[in-house]
Amino acid sequence: MDRYQQNLDKAKAGDIHAFQSLFADFQDQLKSFLFRLLASRADAEDLAHDTFIRAFDKLASFRGDASLKTWVFQIAANLAHNLLQKRKRWTPDVSQLAKDIVLSTPDLISRLEHTTHTSSFGKYEIKEHIDTCFTCIGKNLPIENQMALLLKDVYDFSVKEIMRILSKSEGQVKYFLQKARASMTEIFDNRCALVNKNGICHQCSELNGWFNPKQNQQEAKMKIRFVRELEQHDKQKLFQMRTDLIKALDPLRSDGNELQSVLLDCNRMAMGEIEVG
């Protein structure tokens, strides 16, 4: 009997430490998934904890007809869906609204400056802002569309696994993916100043000038492969390049994760999820 099965048998018999060992194999991915859904580190941590407890309590019902990871993600997705249903979806202009709040709130400016100057996780990189934008734009989508997109294009679940996680048919999952990719591609292309010179979201450029005043802005842009190759690819290819970049970045562990959290808090203020200040 392999170690996985031994731990699973022990966990089903009530050994929480054995279940912790199994859960640890995908815990970081789960927290990352929840963070991208909720845009809140605290909410992601809370839901990951609730998922662990719920999964351990229900483990006797796990039959093994899907992987344990898929089964746990189904529990997490249900919890996240219930929470997100109580909140309005974000709007495409969320970053502009957040910028207006920051510029009119000295305490927020101080918080951003303090984070980037004192935190070892307050570094600014264009790639991390793209990851943040992906999260913000994803929250424009219907909940199921956002979940399906993340599960398939960022976390590499199969359509069959996503069907189980979301309790949807194959046709529904494929529809969610089609609509989500089309919406993400269109919103990104129209708003991202790195992609479209007429894009109205200039936060990348502004943040680079704010946090790295000595760094040449064009040099920072050139760090990202898809920026160098913009003229060679269509919108769909650019979207794929973004997801490839995002796959490689853990938003909870990146060099700029604390700064990203602060920026997302500003967006949450703009959407009325938390109070300004």
Buried (B, 14 or more C-beta within 10 A) or exposed (E): EEEEEEBBEBBBEEBBEBBBBBBEEBBEBBBBBBBBBBBBBEBBBBBBEBBBEBBBEEBEEBEEEBEBBBBBBBBBBBBBBEBBEEBEEBBBBBBBBBBEBBEEBEEBEEBBEEBBEEBEBBBBBBBBBBBBBBBBBBBBBEBBBBBBBBBBBBBEBEEEBBBBBBEBEEEBBBBBBEBBBBBBBBBBBBBBBBBBEEBBBBBBBEBBEBBBEEEEBEEBBEEBEBBEEBEEEEBEBBBBBBBEBBEEBBBBEBBBBBBBBBBBBBBBBBBEBEEEE
